[in-house]
Amino acid sequence: MKQKKTIIAVCLILISLAVGVRLTFATDSSKFTNKEKVNLIIAVPAGDAVETGTQTFKELCEAYSDGTITIDIFGNNLLGDDKVVISGAQVGDIDIAVSSTSPIANMYQDFYLFDAAYLFLNTDEVYDVGFDGETGRSILAGLDKLGLKRLSWWENGFRVLGNSIVAVTSPDQLKGMKLRTMENKLHIKAWKALGANPTPMAFTEVFTALQQGTIDGQENSIGQIVSNKLHEVQKYISLTDHIYTPYCVVMNLKKWNALTKEQQEIVQRAMEEATEKMLAASQKYETEAIGIMEEAGCEVLALTDYQKLEFQQKILNAGVYDSVKTEMEHPEYFDQMMEELERYRREKE
């Protein structure tokens, strides 16, 4: 572990040299001026939609600031995984980080809300309620106590189910299915409630395990399934949309506070517009990925919201949501989110 930290530290030093001399980190008592050049490092995971959003953010920041705000992008997890880049953003080694909520829920417990199976039934509910609703904004605001300024929610996507036994449209079809899952106790409890046999396994082993029949199926985002060619060793892909895991985009709070009001407005405006591009790109790439799976011979089944409610009921009956609330620092956020979703669904009827 000590060796890993040393390697990361050396990488960050080399990166700082590579991008040129950066401004000394501003203290609480000083701010940049609007004429000073401010360089920001953003660390992001791999993904076409993430790349679209990040590149858009860079271009807009630099255009709106007349080049006084510059962005250096380090993609494809170059600076480390989600936990590493969030830690880097906390201490100021990284200015802006994009991370999935699941890996950092242990340090910010309210993110466990997004590990609740069938909390959201579709993308509209995620965008309109999860991202733009009062509860979603409150959860992002809580990141301030970690020394992080929340900038936006980005899309990581719904998780779906793949297997070679049956075209799953009902939880009854999951009985006894040996299903590779993440090492996440809330996910595991949800799959047990649905009748499956959840089997945690390193992601690098999944392709071979499916190929050899060691496991019956797996669940993951559509992008991960296609990029890792898992659709080539499965017959059925059911768009169960059982868990939605977003990305959060955060900035070191001290660096944010050191910006002038004008610079903050530029960064926020660029991020809002980049978010729109990112979400649109995510939907486009997901549609293309489904086409790739179908061309490879997979049968892709889209479930209706009514069918998803059958899965949700089993989750409710098994007390999975109570387990999620137990993990959260503010369990009332879960109840508030459910209330917002219920109102939203009634208005849509």
C-alpha positions in Angstrom: 0.0 0.0 0.0 2.9 2.4 0.9 4.5 1.6 -2.4 1.2 2.3 -4.3 0.9 5.7 -2.6 4.5 6.5 -3.5 3.9 5.7 -7.1 0.7 7.9 -7.2 2.6 10.8 -5.6 5.4 10.5 -8.1 2.9 10.4 -11.0 1.2 13.6 -9.7 4.6 15.3 -9.5 5.4 14.4 -13.1 2.0 15.5 -14.2 2.5 18.9 -12.6 5.8 19.2 -14.5 4.3 18.1 -17.8 1.5 20.6 -17.8 3.8 23.5 -16.9 4.1 25.7 -13.9 0.8 25.9 -12.1 -0.3 28.7 -9.8 0.4 28.2 -6.1 -2.6 26.9 -4.4 -4.6 29.9 -3.1 -5.2 30.1 0.6 -8.5 31.1 2.3 -7.2 34.6 2.6 -6.4 35.1 -1.1 -8.1 34.8 -4.4 -7.1 34.6 -8.0 -7.9 37.6 -10.1 -9.9 37.5 -13.3 -6.8 38.3 -15.3 -4.7 35.5 -13.8 -4.3 32.3 -15.7 -5.9 29.4 -13.7 -5.0 25.9 -14.7 -7.4 23.1 -13.6 -6.6 19.3 -13.7 -9.6 17.1 -14.2 -9.4 13.3 -13.6 -12.0 11.1 -15.3 -12.8 7.4 -15.9 -12.9 5.7 -19.3 -16.0 6.1 -21.4 -17.1 7.8 -24.6 -19.8 9.8 -23.0 -17.5 10.9 -20.2 -14.9 11.9 -22.8 -17.6 14.0 -24.6 -18.6 15.8 -21.4 -15.0 16.4 -20.3 -13.9 17.8 -23.7 -17.0 20.0 -23.9 -16.2 21.3 -20.4 -12.6 22.1 -21.4 -13.6 23.9 -24.6 -16.3 26.0 -22.9 -14.2 27.0 -19.9 -11.4 28.1 -22.1 -13.7 30.0 -24.5 -15.8 31.7 -21.9 -12.7 32.8 -20.0 -10.8 34.0 -23.1 -8.2 31.5 -22.3 -7.5 32.6 -18.7 -9.0 29.3 -17.4 -7.3 26.2 -18.9 -8.2 22.6 -18.3 -5.9 19.6 -18.5 -7.7 16.3 -18.9 -6.4 13.0 -17.5 -8.8 10.3 -18.7 -9.1 6.6 -18.6 -8.3 6.4 -14.9 -4.8 7.7 -15.6 -4.5 9.2 -12.1 -6.1 6.2 -10.4 -9.4 4.7 -9.6 -12.5 6.5 -8.2 -11.3 6.3 -4.6 -7.8 7.7 -5.5 -9.1 10.6 -7.6 -11.6 11.6 -4.9 -8.9 11.5 -2.3 -6.7 13.6 -4.6 -9.5 16.2 -5.0 -9.9 16.3 -1.3 -6.3 17.3 -0.7 -6.0 19.5 -3.8 -3.6 17.3 -5.9 -6.4 17.0 -8.4 -8.7 20.0 -9.0 -11.8 18.3 -10.4 -12.7 14.6 -10.2 -15.4 12.4 -11.8 -16.3 9.4 -9.7 -19.0 6.7 -9.4 -20.9 6.9 -6.2 -20.6 3.3 -5.2 -16.8 3.1 -4.5 -16.9 6.2 -2.3 -20.1 5.5 -0.3 -18.0 4.2 2.6 -16.7 7.8 3.1 -20.0 9.5 2.2 -22.7 7.2 3.4 -25.6 9.0 1.8 -24.4 7.8 -1.6 -25.7 4.3 -0.5 -29.1 5.6 -1.7 -27.9 4.9 -5.2 -27.3 1.2 -4.3 -31.0 0.7 -3.8 -32.4 -1.7 -6.4 -35.4 -0.4 -8.4 -35.4 3.0 -6.7 -35.6 4.5 -10.2 -37.6 2.8 -13.0 -36.4 4.8 -16.0 -34.0 7.5 -17.2 -36.6 10.3 -16.9 -37.0 9.6 -13.2 -33.3 9.8 -12.8 -32.9 13.1 -14.6 -36.0 14.8 -13.4 -36.0 13.6 -9.8 -32.7 12.0 -8.9 -30.6 14.7 -10.4 -32.8 17.8 -10.4 -35.0 17.0 -7.4 -34.6 18.5 -4.0 -33.2 15.4 -2.4 -30.6 14.8 -5.1 -29.4 18.4 -4.7 -29.2 18.0 -1.0 -27.1 14.9 -1.2 -24.6 16.6 -3.5 -24.5 19.6 -1.2 -23.4 17.3 1.6 -20.0 16.8 -0.2 -18.9 20.1 1.2 -18.0 18.6 4.5 -15.5 16.4 2.7 -13.8 19.5 1.3 -15.4 19.0 -2.1 -17.6 21.4 -4.1 -20.3 19.6 -6.0 -20.5 20.6 -9.7 -22.9 18.1 -11.3 -24.3 14.7 -11.7 -23.1 12.7 -14.8 -24.4 9.5 -16.2 -22.9 6.1 -15.4 -26.0 4.3 -16.3 -28.5 1.6 -15.3 -27.2 -1.9 -14.6 -28.8 -4.7 -16.7 -28.9 -8.5 -16.6 -27.2 -10.9 -19.0 -27.3 -14.7 -19.1 -27.6 -17.7 -21.5 -30.4 -19.6 -19.8 -33.6 -17.6 -20.1 -34.9 -14.3 -21.4 -35.6 -12.7 -18.0 -38.7 -10.6 -17.7 -39.9 -11.7 -14.3 -38.2 -12.3 -10.9 -39.5 -15.9 -10.9 -37.1 -16.7 -13.7 -34.1 -15.8 -11.5 -34.6 -18.6 -9.1 -31.3 -20.3 -8.4 -29.4 -18.4 -11.2 -25.7 -18.1 -10.3 -25.1 -14.5 -11.0 -21.9 -12.6 -10.8 -22.3 -9.4 -8.8 -20.2 -6.7 -7.3 -18.8 -7.2 -3.7 -21.6 -5.0 -2.4 -23.8 -6.3 0.5 -26.8 -4.2 -0.6 -26.6 -5.5 -4.2 -26.1 -9.1 -2.9 -29.2 -8.8 -0.6 -31.3 -7.5 -3.4 -30.4 -10.4 -5.7 -31.1 -12.9 -3.0 -34.5 -11.2 -2.5 -35.1 -11.8 -6.2 -34.3 -15.5 -5.9 -30.9 -15.5 -7.6 -27.6 -16.9 -6.3 -25.4 -13.8 -6.2 -21.7 -14.7 -6.6 -19.1 -11.9 -6.1 -16.2 -12.2 -8.5 -13.4 -10.1 -9.9 -14.6 -8.4 -13.1 -11.5 -9.6 -14.9 -12.7 -13.2 -14.4 -16.2 -12.7 -15.7 -15.7 -13.3 -19.4 -14.0 -16.7 -18.9 -16.5 -17.7 -16.1 -19.4 -17.1 -18.5 -17.6 -18.9 -21.3 -17.0 -22.0 -19.2 -20.3 -21.9 -17.4 -18.9 -21.3 -14.0 -21.6 -18.7 -13.6 -25.0 -18.4 -15.4 -25.0 -14.7 -15.9 -23.8 -11.3 -14.8 -25.2 -7.8 -14.3 -23.5 -4.6 -15.4 -24.0 -1.4 -17.4 -24.6 -1.7 -21.1 -21.3 0.1 -21.8 -19.3 -2.2 -19.7 -20.9 -5.3 -21.2 -20.1 -4.2 -24.8 -16.6 -2.8 -24.1 -15.6 -6.0 -22.4 -17.3 -8.2 -25.0 -19.5 -10.0 -22.5 -22.3 -10.1 -25.0 -20.3 -12.5 -27.0 -20.7 -15.2 -24.3 -24.3 -14.6 -23.4 -27.6 -15.2 -25.3 -30.0 -12.9 -23.5 -29.6 -9.3 -22.3 -32.6 -8.1 -20.2 -32.8 -4.4 -19.7 -33.9 -4.8 -16.1 -32.5 -1.4 -15.1 -32.3 -2.6 -11.6 -29.7 -0.2 -10.2 -28.8 3.3 -11.4 -25.3 4.4 -10.4 -24.4 8.0 -11.3 -21.1 9.8 -11.5 -20.6 12.8 -9.3 -18.4 15.7 -10.5 -16.6 17.5 -7.7 -14.0 20.1 -7.3 -11.6 20.8 -4.4 -13.5 23.2 -2.2 -10.5 25.5 -1.4 -9.6 25.8 -5.1 -13.2 26.7 -5.8 -13.3 29.3 -3.1 -10.1 30.8 -4.4 -11.7 31.5 -7.7 -13.4 34.9 -8.3 -17.1 35.0 -8.6 -16.8 35.5 -12.4 -14.5 32.5 -12.7 -16.9 30.4 -10.6 -19.8 31.4 -12.9 -17.7 30.4 -15.9 -16.9 27.0 -14.5 -20.4 26.3 -13.4 -21.9 27.5 -16.7 -19.5 25.3 -18.7 -20.2 22.4 -16.4 -24.0 22.7 -16.9 -23.7 22.8 -20.7 -21.2 20.0 -20.7 -23.6 17.9 -18.6 -26.3 18.3 -21.2 -23.9 17.1 -23.9 -22.7 14.2 -21.7 -26.2 12.9 -20.9 -27.2 13.2 -24.6 -24.0 11.3 -25.7 -24.6 8.7 -23.0 -28.1 7.9 -24.4 -26.7 7.8 -28.0 -23.9 5.5 -27.1 -26.2 3.2 -25.2 -28.5 2.9 -28.2 -25.5 2.1 -30.4 -24.3 -0.5 -27.8 -27.6 -2.3 -27.9 -27.4 -2.5 -31.7 -23.9 -4.0 -31.3 -25.3 -6.7 -29.0 -28.1 -7.5 -31.3 -25.8 -7.8 -34.3 -23.7 -10.2 -32.3 -26.8 -12.5 -31.9 -28.0 -11.4 -28.5 -31.7 -11.2 -27.8 -32.1 -7.8 -26.0 -35.4 -7.4 -24.1 -36.7 -4.1 -22.8 -38.8 -4.4 -19.7 -41.8 -2.1 -19.1 -42.1 0.0 -15.9 -44.9 -2.3 -14.9 -42.7 -5.4 -15.2 -40.0 -3.6 -13.2 -42.5 -2.9 -10.4 -42.8 -6.7 -9.9 -39.1 -6.8 -9.1 -39.4 -3.8 -6.9 -42.1 -5.4 -4.8 -39.9 -8.3 -4.0 -37.2 -5.9 -3.0 -39.6 -4.1 -0.7 -41.0 -7.3 0.8 -37.4 -8.4 1.7 -36.6 -5.2 3.6 -33.8 -4.3 1.3 -34.7 -0.6 1.4 -34.5 -0.7 5.2 -31.0 -2.0 4.9 -30.1 0.8 2.6 -31.4 3.4 5.0 -29.4 1.8 7.8 -26.2 2.5 5.9 -27.0 6.1 5.2 -26.1 9.1 7.5 -29.3 10.8 6.6 -31.9 8.0 6.1 -34.6 10.6 5.7 -33.1 11.3 2.3 -34.3 7.9 1.1 -37.9 8.6 2.3 -37.8 12.0 0.7 -36.6 10.6 -2.6 -39.4 8.0 -2.6 -42.0 10.7 -1.9 -40.6 12.8 -4.8 -40.7 9.8 -7.1 -44.3 8.9 -6.1 -45.4 12.5 -6.9 -43.6 12.4 -10.2 -45.2 9.1 -11.2 -48.7 10.4 -10.3 -48.2 13.5 -12.4 -47.1 11.3 -15.3 -50.2 9.1 -15.2 
